[in-house]
């Protein structure tokens, strides 16, 4: 009973503070609307750099030393509303690049805070911060100080948008979120699931209603999130029985480059052999063809009877012809065509 009373009190407290926050926000917006137009002459000859004298001039990238980067960023002073307005007007009205740099530097700690909330996707923290910094710079470029809002409220959407794009591009080799509905489910489905078990149709319908998507899209995204990237090459582990790498489904394991090289080599050898055979006299060429190129090869004695010479003489003619062919088929003649030599 005490717990119920406490919960009711907390609920009433939240309900009572909500109107106060809304009133404060409305008052701030009304005050910003009544603020007189920005007048650069009020600062006289004050340089942009003098507005925030404690701002560092150099800052290493987070990928070099993340710990040192975070420590340095947290030492950068936070701008007051007046300083932020002055710098924003100097960039928006006068194109002062130094003012834009100071605005970016003073909000880097906010990017780190947002990037930490995306650490559960297994991506390097330094890369998330870098992408968030890009979003911050885009926000500063488009920020209008006359709207009466703080830069941090405007920049949060740009920072998250850049980080979202980076997470979707790099979370898997194959892109899992390709539509607006898929993106919404990618960043919200795991938090909306009550258990780690597979979604039931009732749970899928409830999530689809909350995110304004279809049940089919919910189930499709759950399948994508729970799947894995299969290795193209075969695994050496014995634990993957029954799972085959895509490489094993190919018809053969011949490397196309090696196959092309072999075909070119055989073609060059055939061309060189034909050219070498053309340098022989008719009798020598016939003896070589009958001894090596015919389907039914002739013996020395059969060729000796044809040409009315001894078998030893046939052997000598064959040897001399083979030496001439070997000399003609040099490496240069095999690799280089005649018009290149």
C-alpha positions as CSV (number, residue, x, y, z in Angstrom):
1,X,0.0,0.0,0.0
2,X,2.9,2.3,0.8
3,X,4.4,1.6,-2.5
4,X,1.2,2.5,-4.3
5,X,1.0,5.8,-2.4
6,X,4.6,6.6,-3.3
7,X,4.1,5.9,-6.9
8,X,1.0,8.0,-7.0
9,X,2.9,10.9,-5.4
10,X,5.7,10.6,-7.9
11,X,3.2,10.6,-10.7
12,X,1.5,13.7,-9.3
13,X,4.9,15.4,-8.9
14,X,5.8,14.7,-12.6
15,X,2.4,15.9,-13.7
16,X,2.8,19.1,-11.7
17,X,6.3,19.9,-12.9
18,X,5.5,19.4,-16.6
19,X,3.3,22.6,-16.9
20,X,6.1,24.5,-15.1
21,X,8.7,23.4,-17.7
22,X,6.3,24.2,-20.6
23,X,5.7,27.7,-19.1
24,X,9.5,28.2,-18.8
25,X,10.0,27.2,-22.4
26,X,7.3,29.4,-23.6
27,X,8.7,32.3,-21.6
28,X,12.1,31.7,-23.0
29,X,10.8,31.7,-26.6
30,X,8.8,34.8,-25.9
31,X,11.8,36.6,-24.5
32,X,13.9,35.5,-27.6
33,X,11.2,36.9,-29.9
34,X,11.2,40.2,-28.1
35,X,15.0,40.5,-28.1
36,X,16.2,43.5,-30.2
37,X,18.0,42.7,-33.4
38,X,21.7,41.9,-33.2
39,X,23.9,44.9,-33.5
40,X,27.5,44.2,-34.3
41,X,28.5,47.7,-33.3
42,X,27.9,47.0,-29.6
43,X,31.2,45.0,-29.5
44,X,33.2,47.8,-31.1
45,X,36.5,46.4,-32.3
46,X,36.4,43.2,-30.1
47,X,37.8,40.3,-32.1
48,X,36.1,37.0,-32.3
49,X,39.0,35.3,-30.6
50,X,38.7,37.6,-27.6
51,X,35.1,36.6,-26.9
52,X,36.3,33.2,-25.6
53,X,40.0,33.6,-24.8
54,X,40.4,30.2,-23.1
55,X,39.5,28.2,-26.2
56,X,42.4,26.0,-27.4
57,X,43.7,26.5,-30.9
58,X,44.6,22.9,-31.8
59,X,42.9,19.6,-31.0
60,X,44.0,16.2,-32.2
61,X,41.5,13.8,-33.9
62,X,39.8,11.3,-31.5
63,X,41.3,8.4,-33.6
64,X,44.8,9.3,-32.5
65,X,44.3,9.1,-28.8
66,X,40.7,8.9,-27.7
67,X,41.4,9.3,-24.0
68,X,43.5,12.5,-24.5
69,X,40.9,13.8,-26.9
70,X,38.1,13.4,-24.4
71,X,40.1,15.0,-21.6
72,X,41.0,18.0,-23.8
73,X,37.4,18.4,-25.0
74,X,36.1,18.5,-21.4
75,X,38.5,21.3,-20.6
76,X,37.0,23.5,-23.3
77,X,34.7,26.1,-21.6
78,X,31.0,26.0,-22.2
79,X,29.6,29.2,-23.9
80,X,27.2,31.4,-22.1
81,X,23.9,32.2,-23.9
82,X,25.3,35.7,-24.6
83,X,28.6,34.4,-26.0
84,X,26.8,31.8,-28.2
85,X,24.5,34.5,-29.6
86,X,27.4,36.8,-30.4
87,X,29.4,34.1,-32.2
88,X,26.3,32.7,-34.0
89,X,25.5,36.2,-35.3
90,X,29.0,36.8,-36.4
91,X,29.0,33.7,-38.5
92,X,25.4,33.9,-39.7
93,X,25.5,37.6,-40.5
94,X,29.1,38.2,-41.3
95,X,30.5,34.8,-42.4
96,X,33.1,34.8,-39.6
97,X,34.7,31.4,-39.9
98,X,36.6,31.8,-36.6
99,X,33.2,32.2,-34.9
100,X,31.9,29.0,-36.4
101,X,35.1,27.2,-35.2
102,X,34.5,28.4,-31.6
103,X,30.9,27.3,-31.7
104,X,31.9,23.8,-32.9
105,X,34.7,23.5,-30.3
106,X,32.4,24.4,-27.4
107,X,29.9,21.7,-28.3
108,X,32.3,18.8,-28.9
109,X,31.6,17.4,-25.4
110,X,27.9,17.1,-26.3
111,X,28.9,15.0,-29.4
112,X,30.9,12.7,-27.1
113,X,27.8,12.3,-24.8
114,X,25.6,11.3,-27.7
115,X,28.2,9.0,-29.3
116,X,28.4,7.0,-26.1
117,X,24.8,6.0,-26.4
118,X,25.6,4.1,-29.6
119,X,28.4,2.0,-28.1
120,X,26.2,-1.1,-28.1
121,X,26.6,-1.5,-31.9
122,X,30.2,-2.7,-31.7
123,X,31.7,0.2,-33.7
124,X,34.8,2.2,-32.6
125,X,33.9,5.0,-30.3
126,X,36.4,7.3,-32.1
127,X,34.6,6.8,-35.4
128,X,31.2,7.5,-33.9
129,X,32.6,10.8,-32.4
130,X,34.0,11.7,-35.8
131,X,30.7,11.2,-37.5
132,X,28.9,13.2,-34.8
133,X,31.4,16.0,-35.3
134,X,30.5,16.2,-38.9
135,X,26.8,16.5,-37.9
136,X,27.7,19.3,-35.5
137,X,29.5,21.2,-38.2
138,X,26.6,20.9,-40.5
139,X,24.3,22.1,-37.7
140,X,26.5,25.2,-37.1
141,X,26.4,26.0,-40.8
142,X,22.6,26.0,-40.9
143,X,22.0,27.5,-37.4
144,X,19.9,30.7,-37.4
145,X,20.4,32.6,-34.1
146,X,17.2,34.6,-34.8
147,X,15.0,31.6,-34.1
148,X,15.4,31.9,-30.3
149,X,16.7,28.4,-29.6
150,X,20.1,27.2,-28.3
151,X,22.5,25.6,-30.7
152,X,22.6,22.4,-28.8
153,X,18.8,21.9,-29.3
154,X,19.2,22.4,-33.0
155,X,22.4,20.4,-33.4
156,X,21.2,17.2,-31.7
157,X,19.2,16.1,-34.7
158,X,22.1,16.6,-37.1
159,X,24.5,14.8,-34.9
160,X,22.3,11.8,-34.5
161,X,21.5,11.7,-38.2
162,X,25.2,11.4,-39.1
163,X,25.8,8.8,-36.4
164,X,22.7,6.8,-37.6
165,X,24.0,6.8,-41.2
166,X,27.4,5.6,-40.1
167,X,26.0,2.8,-37.9
168,X,23.7,1.6,-40.7
169,X,26.6,1.6,-43.3
170,X,29.1,-0.2,-41.1
171,X,27.1,-2.5,-38.7
172,X,27.1,-5.3,-41.2
173,X,28.8,-6.0,-44.6
174,X,25.3,-6.3,-46.1
175,X,23.2,-3.2,-45.5
176,X,20.2,-4.1,-43.2
177,X,18.2,-0.9,-43.2
178,X,17.3,0.4,-46.7
179,X,14.0,2.2,-46.1
180,X,12.7,4.8,-43.6
181,X,10.7,2.0,-41.8
182,X,13.7,-0.2,-41.6
183,X,15.8,2.6,-40.1
184,X,13.1,3.2,-37.4
185,X,13.0,-0.5,-36.6
186,X,16.8,-0.9,-36.6
187,X,17.3,1.6,-33.8
188,X,14.1,0.8,-31.8
189,X,13.3,-2.9,-32.2
190,X,15.7,-4.3,-29.6
191,X,14.6,-1.8,-27.0
192,X,11.0,-2.6,-27.6
193,X,11.4,-6.4,-27.4
194,X,10.5,-7.6,-23.9
195,X,12.7,-10.8,-24.2
196,X,15.5,-12.2,-26.3
197,X,13.2,-14.8,-27.7
198,X,11.7,-14.7,-31.2
199,X,8.8,-12.3,-31.5
200,X,5.3,-13.6,-31.4
201,X,2.7,-12.3,-33.8
202,X,1.0,-10.4,-31.0
203,X,4.3,-8.7,-30.0
204,X,5.1,-7.9,-33.6
205,X,1.6,-6.3,-34.0
206,X,2.1,-4.2,-30.9
207,X,5.6,-3.0,-32.0
208,X,4.2,-2.3,-35.5
209,X,1.5,-0.2,-34.0
210,X,3.9,1.8,-31.8
211,X,6.3,2.6,-34.7
212,X,3.6,3.0,-37.4
213,X,5.0,0.1,-39.6
214,X,3.6,-3.2,-40.8
215,X,3.9,-6.6,-39.1
216,X,5.9,-7.9,-42.1
217,X,8.5,-5.1,-41.7
218,X,8.9,-5.9,-38.0
219,X,9.4,-9.6,-38.6
220,X,11.8,-8.9,-41.6
221,X,13.9,-6.6,-39.5
222,X,14.1,-9.0,-36.6
223,X,15.3,-11.7,-39.0
224,X,18.0,-9.3,-40.3
225,X,19.2,-8.3,-36.8
226,X,19.4,-11.9,-35.6
227,X,21.2,-13.2,-38.7
228,X,25.0,-13.4,-39.1
229,X,27.5,-12.6,-41.9
230,X,28.6,-15.9,-43.4
231,X,32.2,-16.3,-44.4
232,X,32.7,-16.8,-48.2
233,X,35.6,-19.1,-47.5
234,X,35.4,-22.5,-45.8
235,X,35.8,-22.7,-42.1
236,X,38.4,-25.0,-40.6
237,X,36.5,-25.5,-37.3
238,X,34.7,-28.8,-36.8
239,X,31.9,-27.0,-34.9
240,X,30.2,-25.8,-38.1
241,X,28.9,-29.2,-39.3
242,X,26.1,-28.8,-41.7
243,X,27.0,-25.2,-42.5
244,X,28.8,-24.6,-45.8
245,X,30.5,-21.5,-47.0
246,X,29.3,-20.1,-50.3
247,X,32.6,-20.9,-51.9
248,X,31.8,-24.6,-51.6
249,X,28.7,-24.2,-53.8
250,X,30.7,-23.2,-56.9
251,X,31.2,-25.7,-59.6
252,X,34.9,-25.8,-59.3
253,X,37.7,-24.2,-57.5
254,X,39.7,-22.9,-60.5
255,X,41.0,-19.4,-60.3
256,X,39.8,-17.5,-63.3
257,X,43.2,-15.7,-63.6
258,X,45.1,-19.0,-63.5
259,X,42.7,-20.5,-66.0
260,X,43.2,-17.6,-68.4
261,X,46.9,-17.8,-68.0
262,X,46.9,-21.5,-68.8
263,X,44.8,-21.0,-71.9
264,X,47.0,-18.2,-73.2
265,X,50.1,-20.4,-72.6
266,X,48.6,-23.3,-74.5
267,X,47.6,-21.1,-77.4
268,X,51.1,-19.5,-77.6
269,X,52.7,-23.0,-77.5
270,X,50.5,-24.2,-80.3
271,X,51.2,-21.2,-82.5
272,X,55.0,-21.5,-81.8
273,X,54.9,-25.3,-82.6
274,X,53.1,-24.6,-85.9
275,X,55.6,-22.0,-86.8
276,X,58.6,-24.3,-85.9
277,X,57.2,-27.2,-87.9
278,X,57.0,-24.8,-90.9
279,X,60.8,-24.4,-90.8
280,X,61.4,-28.2,-91.4
281,X,61.8,-29.9,-94.7
282,X,59.0,-32.2,-95.9
283,X,60.6,-35.5,-94.9
284,X,61.6,-34.3,-91.4
285,X,58.2,-32.8,-90.8
286,X,56.4,-36.0,-91.9
287,X,58.7,-38.1,-89.6
288,X,57.9,-35.9,-86.6
289,X,54.2,-36.0,-87.3
290,X,54.1,-39.8,-87.7
291,X,56.2,-40.3,-84.6
292,X,54.6,-37.7,-82.2
293,X,51.4,-36.2,-83.6
294,X,49.5,-39.0,-85.2
295,X,46.9,-41.0,-83.3
296,X,48.5,-44.3,-84.5
297,X,52.3,-43.5,-84.1
298,X,54.7,-45.2,-86.5
299,X,57.8,-47.1,-85.5
300,X,61.3,-46.4,-86.8
301,X,61.3,-49.5,-88.9
302,X,57.9,-48.6,-90.5
303,X,59.3,-45.2,-91.5
304,X,62.6,-46.7,-92.7
305,X,60.6,-48.9,-95.1
306,X,58.6,-45.9,-96.4
307,X,61.7,-43.8,-97.1
308,X,64.0,-46.8,-98.0
309,X,66.6,-45.8,-95.3
310,X,67.8,-47.5,-92.2
311,X,66.0,-47.2,-88.9
312,X,69.1,-45.5,-87.4
313,X,68.9,-42.8,-90.1
314,X,65.2,-42.2,-89.3
315,X,66.2,-41.7,-85.6
316,X,68.9,-39.2,-86.6
317,X,66.4,-37.2,-88.8
318,X,63.9,-37.2,-85.9
319,X,66.5,-36.0,-83.4
320,X,67.7,-33.2,-85.7
321,X,64.1,-32.1,-86.4
322,X,63.3,-32.0,-82.7
323,X,66.4,-29.9,-82.0
324,X,65.4,-27.4,-84.6
325,X,61.9,-27.2,-83.2
326,X,63.2,-26.8,-79.7
327,X,65.5,-24.0,-80.8
328,X,62.7,-22.3,-82.7
329,X,60.3,-22.4,-79.6
330,X,62.4,-20.2,-77.4
331,X,60.8,-18.2,-74.5
332,X,60.8,-15.0,-76.5
333,X,59.0,-16.6,-79.5
334,X,56.4,-18.2,-77.1
335,X,55.6,-15.1,-75.1
336,X,56.1,-12.3,-77.7
337,X,54.3,-12.2,-81.1
338,X,56.4,-11.7,-84.2
339,X,55.3,-8.1,-84.7
340,X,56.6,-7.2,-81.2
341,X,60.0,-8.8,-81.4
